[in-house]
Amino acid sequence: MKPVAYIETSVVSYLTARPSRDVVVAAYQELTREWWRDAPDRFELTASQLVVAEAGAGDPEAARVRLEVLASMPLLDATPDAERLAQTLVDLGAVPRQAAEDAAHIAIAVTNGVEYLVTWNFRHIANASMRAQIERTCRQAGYEPPVICAPSELMETDHAE
């Protein structure tokens, strides 16, 4: 059985965006495309209605492309347990109040028991200084948190060399 990976909106955005002139963003885009080539073979890729809503916003053509990527992906439920955990993450300061939607992504992934939450959001999700508090809050609420990481951290490497 393949591990389940929750794909947060930033991954879909980098996957489908026009090439950026910003060198860092361009690198994230390329890494995302490289990871995506093998990801469906290695992971059960999932998202949520929140990802669909975020991906559907903005430029209509860009939104259409993002939504095409998500069309065949199973969507995880934002259950009342997920809503409570998201609120707890905010209330306890694991995620800033202004980033409540980021807390919701975390909570949806956590309460659905996924192994990985894949994101390029280093501000409020894959943030090394916040990760310990996010994990502690999830465990205190009775959940095992997923590994929160960028696509580049899940790329296979050739260890034969």
Secondary structure, DSSP 8 states (H G I E B T S, - for coil): ---EEEE-HHHHHHHHS---SSHHHHHHHHHHHHHHHHHHHHSEEEEEHHHHHHHTSSSHHHHHHHHHHHTTS-EE---HHHHHHHHHHHHTTSS-GGGHHHHHHHHHHHHTT-SEEE---TTTTS-HHHHHHHHHHHHHTT----EEE-GGGG----TT-
